[in-house]
Amino acid sequence: MKAIDQYHRWVQWSDEDQVYIGKCPDLITGIHGADPVQVYRELGEVMQDVIDHFQKTGRTLPTPRTRPMMEVT
């Protein structure tokens, strides 16, 4: 399994901000945009950049805590 596959990510609409927000709370705070497919794609790219940075600097990746059926605030 790739390191990125252990982290849950999703895209949801924000009524408050009127944009789609991509989230992966175990790695990053999130990204946003007008197209949900593009936001999901970019979220994956940012996640991979974070993972690559951790690996290049010898740091341990955070333990995945968010699971698909958990309620996240």
DSSP file (Angstrom, degrees, kcal/mol; ACC not computed):
  #  RESIDUE AA STRUCTURE BP1 BP2  ACC     N-H-->O    O-->H-N    N-H-->O    O-->H-N    TCO  KAPPA ALPHA  PHI   PSI    X-CA   Y-CA   Z-CA
    1    1 A M              0   0    0      0, 0.0     2,-0.1     0, 0.0     5,-0.0   0.000 360.0 360.0 360.0 138.5    0.0    0.0    0.0
    2    2 A K    >   -     0   0    0      1,-0.1     3,-0.9     3,-0.0     4,-0.4  -0.456 360.0-117.0 -73.5 151.1    1.2    3.5   -0.8
    3    3 A A  G >  S+     0   0    0      1,-0.3     3,-1.3     2,-0.2     4,-0.3   0.877 114.2  58.0 -57.0 -39.1    1.6    5.9    2.1
    4    4 A I  G >  S+     0   0    0      1,-0.3     3,-1.4     2,-0.2    -1,-0.3   0.799  94.5  67.0 -63.0 -28.8   -1.1    8.2    0.7
    5    5 A D  G <  S+     0   0    0     -3,-0.9    -1,-0.3     1,-0.3    -2,-0.2   0.654  89.6  63.5 -70.5 -15.4   -3.6    5.4    0.7
    6    6 A Q  G <  S+     0   0    0     -3,-1.3     2,-0.5    -4,-0.4    -1,-0.3   0.599  90.1  81.4 -84.2  -9.4   -3.7    5.2    4.5
    7    7 A Y  S <  S-     0   0    0     -3,-1.4     2,-0.3    -4,-0.3    60,-0.1  -0.840  76.8-132.8-103.8 130.6   -5.1    8.7    4.8
    8    8 A H        +     0   0    0     58,-0.5    18,-0.3    -2,-0.5     2,-0.3  -0.595  30.0 175.9 -79.5 136.6   -8.8    9.5    4.4
    9    9 A R        +     0   0    0     -2,-0.3     2,-0.3    15,-0.1    15,-0.2  -0.984   3.6 168.0-139.9 150.7   -9.6   12.5    2.2
   10   10 A W  E     -A   23   0A   0     13,-1.8    13,-3.2    -2,-0.3     2,-0.4  -0.983  25.7-133.5-156.7 164.6  -12.8   14.0    0.9
   11   11 A V  E     +A   22   0A   0     -2,-0.3     2,-0.3    11,-0.2    11,-0.2  -0.981  27.3 172.8-123.3 135.6  -14.4   17.0   -0.8
   12   12 A Q  E     -A   21   0A   0      9,-2.2     9,-3.2    -2,-0.4     2,-0.3  -0.980  33.7-106.7-141.4 154.6  -17.5   18.7    0.4
   13   13 A W  E     -A   20   0A   0     -2,-0.3     2,-0.6     7,-0.2     7,-0.2  -0.590  25.8-149.9 -78.4 139.2  -19.5   21.8   -0.5
   14   14 A S  E  >> -A   19   0A   0      5,-2.4     4,-2.3    -2,-0.3     5,-0.8  -0.940  10.3-170.5-111.8 110.8  -19.2   24.8    1.9
   15   15 A D  T  45S+     0   0    0     -2,-0.6    -1,-0.2     1,-0.2     5,-0.0   0.887  89.5  54.8 -62.6 -38.1  -22.4   26.9    2.0
   16   16 A E  T  45S+     0   0    0      1,-0.2    -1,-0.2    -3,-0.1    -2,-0.0   0.915 121.4  26.8 -62.1 -45.0  -20.5   29.5    4.1
   17   17 A D  T  45S-     0   0    0      2,-0.2    -1,-0.2     4,-0.0    -2,-0.2   0.606  96.4-133.9 -96.2 -13.4  -17.6   29.9    1.6
   18   18 A Q  T  <5S+     0   0    0     -4,-2.3     2,-0.3     1,-0.2    -3,-0.2   0.863  72.6  94.7  59.8  38.7  -19.5   28.9   -1.6
   19   19 A V  E   <S-A   14   0A   0     -5,-0.8    -5,-2.4    -7,-0.1     2,-0.4  -0.941  82.2 -98.3-145.2 165.7  -16.7   26.6   -2.7
   20   20 A Y  E     -AB  13  33A   0     13,-2.9    13,-1.9    -2,-0.3     2,-0.5  -0.739  36.6-153.4 -85.1 138.5  -15.8   23.0   -2.5
   21   21 A I  E     -AB  12  32A   0     -9,-3.2    -9,-2.2    -2,-0.4     2,-0.5  -0.966   2.4-152.6-118.7 126.6  -13.3   22.2    0.2
   22   22 A G  E     -AB  11  31A   0      9,-2.8     9,-1.8    -2,-0.5     2,-0.4  -0.840  20.3-167.3 -96.7 131.5  -10.9   19.2    0.1
   23   23 A K  E     +A   10   0A   0    -13,-3.2   -13,-1.8    -2,-0.5     7,-0.1  -0.932  32.9 159.3-127.4 144.3   -9.9   17.8    3.5
   24   24 A C  E >>  - B   0  28A   0      4,-0.7     4,-2.8    -2,-0.4     3,-2.2  -0.543  16.5-177.2-151.3  79.2   -7.3   15.4    4.9
   25   25 A P  T 34 S+     0   0    0      0, 0.0   -16,-0.1     0, 0.0     5,-0.0   0.686  77.4  62.9 -61.3 -19.6   -7.1   16.4    8.6
   26   26 A D  T 34 S+     0   0    0    -18,-0.3     3,-0.1     1,-0.1   -19,-0.0   0.724 124.2  13.6 -75.7 -19.2   -4.4   13.9    9.3
   27   27 A L  T <4 S+     0   0    0     -3,-2.2     2,-0.3     1,-0.4    -1,-0.1   0.721 128.8  10.1-122.3 -42.7   -1.9   15.7    7.0
   28   28 A I  E  <  -B   24   0A   0     -4,-2.8    -4,-0.7     1,-0.1    -1,-0.4  -0.915  61.3-120.6-140.9 163.3   -3.2   19.1    5.9
   29   29 A T  E     -     0   0A   0     -2,-0.3     2,-0.2     1,-0.2    -1,-0.1   0.840  69.9 -97.0 -76.7 -32.6   -5.9   21.6    6.8
   30   30 A G  E     -     0   0A   0     -7,-0.1     2,-0.3    -6,-0.1    -1,-0.2  -0.692  24.4-118.9 140.8 169.1   -7.4   21.6    3.3
   31   31 A I  E     -B   22   0A   0     -9,-1.8    -9,-2.8    -2,-0.2     2,-0.3  -0.865  23.1-152.3-134.9 168.9   -7.7   23.3   -0.1
   32   32 A H  E     +B   21   0A   0     -2,-0.3     2,-0.3   -11,-0.2   -11,-0.2  -0.949  20.9 142.3-144.3 163.7  -10.6   24.8   -1.9
   33   33 A G  E     -B   20   0A   0    -13,-1.9   -13,-2.9    -2,-0.3    -2,-0.0  -0.972  53.0 -96.2 177.4 178.2  -11.9   25.5   -5.4
   34   34 A A  S    S+     0   0    0     -2,-0.3    -1,-0.1   -15,-0.2   -13,-0.1   0.711 102.3  61.5 -87.0 -23.5  -15.0   25.7   -7.7
   35   35 A D     >  -     0   0    0      1,-0.1     4,-2.6   -15,-0.1     5,-0.2  -0.923  66.6-155.7-111.8 117.1  -14.7   22.2   -9.3
   36   36 A P  H  > S+     0   0    0      0, 0.0     4,-2.2     0, 0.0     5,-0.2   0.845  95.0  51.6 -63.0 -33.5  -14.9   19.2   -7.0
   37   37 A V  H  > S+     0   0    0      2,-0.2     4,-2.2     1,-0.2     5,-0.1   0.924 112.3  45.7 -68.2 -43.0  -13.0   16.9   -9.3
   38   38 A Q  H  > S+     0   0    0      2,-0.2     4,-2.9     1,-0.2     5,-0.2   0.895 111.4  52.8 -65.8 -39.9  -10.2   19.4   -9.6
   39   39 A V  H  X S+     0   0    0     -4,-2.6     4,-2.5     2,-0.2    -2,-0.2   0.918 110.0  48.4 -61.5 -43.3  -10.2   20.0   -5.8
   40   40 A Y  H  X S+     0   0    0     -4,-2.2     4,-2.0     2,-0.2    -2,-0.2   0.913 112.6  48.4 -63.3 -42.4   -9.9   16.2   -5.2
   41   41 A R  H  X S+     0   0    0     -4,-2.2     4,-1.8     1,-0.2    -2,-0.2   0.938 114.1  45.5 -62.9 -47.4   -7.0   15.9   -7.7
   42   42 A E  H  X S+     0   0    0     -4,-2.9     4,-2.7     1,-0.2     5,-0.2   0.864 108.3  57.5 -66.2 -35.7   -5.2   18.8   -6.2
   43   43 A L  H  X S+     0   0    0     -4,-2.5     4,-2.7    -5,-0.2    -1,-0.2   0.928 106.7  49.1 -59.2 -44.9   -5.8   17.5   -2.7
   44   44 A G  H  X S+     0   0    0     -4,-2.0     4,-2.3     1,-0.2    -1,-0.2   0.886 110.8  50.3 -61.3 -39.5   -4.0   14.3   -3.7
   45   45 A E  H  X S+     0   0    0     -4,-1.8     4,-2.2     2,-0.2    -2,-0.2   0.916 112.2  46.3 -65.8 -43.1   -1.1   16.2   -5.1
   46   46 A V  H  X S+     0   0    0     -4,-2.7     4,-2.3     2,-0.2    -2,-0.2   0.915 111.5  52.0 -65.9 -42.6   -0.7   18.3   -2.0
   47   47 A M  H  X S+     0   0    0     -4,-2.7     4,-2.6    -5,-0.2    -2,-0.2   0.927 110.0  48.9 -57.8 -45.2   -1.0   15.2    0.2
   48   48 A Q  H  X S+     0   0    0     -4,-2.3     4,-3.0     1,-0.2    -1,-0.2   0.889 108.9  53.3 -64.6 -38.5    1.8   13.5   -1.8
   49   49 A D  H  X S+     0   0    0     -4,-2.2     4,-2.2     2,-0.2    -1,-0.2   0.912 110.1  47.8 -60.5 -42.3    4.0   16.6   -1.5
   50   50 A V  H  X S+     0   0    0     -4,-2.3     4,-2.4     2,-0.2    -2,-0.2   0.932 112.9  48.0 -63.9 -46.2    3.6   16.6    2.3
   51   51 A I  H  X S+     0   0    0     -4,-2.6     4,-2.5     1,-0.2    -2,-0.2   0.927 111.4  50.5 -60.2 -46.1    4.4   12.8    2.4
   52   52 A D  H  X S+     0   0    0     -4,-3.0     4,-2.9     1,-0.2    -1,-0.2   0.901 109.7  51.2 -59.4 -41.4    7.4   13.3    0.1
   53   53 A H  H  X S+     0   0    0     -4,-2.2     4,-1.9     2,-0.2     6,-0.3   0.927 109.9  49.1 -62.8 -45.1    8.6   16.1    2.4
   54   54 A F  H  <>S+     0   0    0     -4,-2.4     5,-2.2     1,-0.2     4,-0.4   0.934 114.7  45.2 -58.2 -45.8    8.3   14.0    5.5
   55   55 A Q  H ><5S+     0   0    0     -4,-2.5     3,-0.9     1,-0.2    -2,-0.2   0.899 111.9  50.6 -68.5 -40.7   10.2   11.1    3.8
   56   56 A K  H 3<5S+     0   0    0     -4,-2.9    -1,-0.2     1,-0.2    -2,-0.2   0.825 113.7  45.6 -66.5 -31.0   12.9   13.4    2.4
   57   57 A T  T 3<5S-     0   0    0     -4,-1.9    -1,-0.2    -5,-0.2    -2,-0.2   0.416 113.6-116.4 -93.9   2.0   13.6   15.0    5.8
   58   58 A G  T < 5 +     0   0    0     -3,-0.9     2,-0.2    -4,-0.4    -3,-0.2   0.652  65.0 145.2  76.1  15.2   13.5   11.6    7.7
   59   59 A R      < -     0   0    0     -5,-2.2     2,-0.3    -6,-0.3    -1,-0.2  -0.572  53.3-112.0 -86.9 150.9   10.4   12.5    9.7
   60   60 A T        -     0   0    0     -2,-0.2     3,-0.1     1,-0.1    -1,-0.1  -0.643  33.7-116.0 -80.2 133.7    7.8   10.0   10.7
   61   61 A L        -     0   0    0     -2,-0.3    -1,-0.1     1,-0.1   -34,-0.1  -0.377  38.2 -96.9 -65.6 146.7    4.4   10.4    9.0
   62   62 A P        -     0   0    0      0, 0.0    -1,-0.1     0, 0.0   -36,-0.0  -0.330  42.9-102.5 -62.5 147.3    1.5   11.2   11.4
   63   63 A T        -     0   0    0      1,-0.1     2,-0.2    -3,-0.1   -56,-0.0  -0.565  39.0-113.2 -70.3 128.0   -0.6    8.2   12.4
   64   64 A P        +     0   0    0      0, 0.0    -1,-0.1     0, 0.0   -57,-0.1  -0.455  47.2 161.0 -63.8 129.6   -3.8    8.2   10.5
   65   65 A R        +     0   0    0     -2,-0.2     2,-0.4   -57,-0.1   -58,-0.0   0.628  44.3  88.5-120.3 -28.0   -6.7    8.8   12.8
   66   66 A T        -     0   0    0    -58,-0.1   -58,-0.5     2,-0.0   -40,-0.1  -0.634  55.5-172.2 -81.7 126.8   -9.6    9.9   10.6
   67   67 A R    >   -     0   0    0     -2,-0.4     3,-2.0   -60,-0.1   -60,-0.0  -0.864  35.0-109.4-116.3 152.8  -11.7    7.0    9.3
   68   68 A P  T 3  S+     0   0    0      0, 0.0    -1,-0.1     0, 0.0    -2,-0.0   0.792 116.0  43.1 -53.8 -34.6  -14.5    7.3    6.7
   69   69 A M  T 3  S+     0   0    0      2,-0.1     2,-0.2    -3,-0.0    -3,-0.0   0.387  91.5 105.1 -97.6   5.6  -17.3    6.7    9.1
   70   70 A M  S <  S-     0   0    0     -3,-2.0     2,-0.6     1,-0.0    -4,-0.0  -0.556  75.6-119.1 -79.5 148.2  -16.0    8.9   12.0
   71   71 A E        -     0   0    0     -2,-0.2     2,-0.4     2,-0.0    -2,-0.1  -0.799  32.5-163.4 -86.8 126.7  -17.6   12.3   12.5
   72   72 A V              0   0    0     -2,-0.6    -6,-0.0     1,-0.1     0, 0.0  -0.916 360.0 360.0-114.1 134.7  -15.0   15.0   12.0
   73   73 A T              0   0    0     -2,-0.4    -1,-0.1     0, 0.0    -2,-0.0   0.431 360.0 360.0-101.7 360.0  -15.5   18.5   13.2
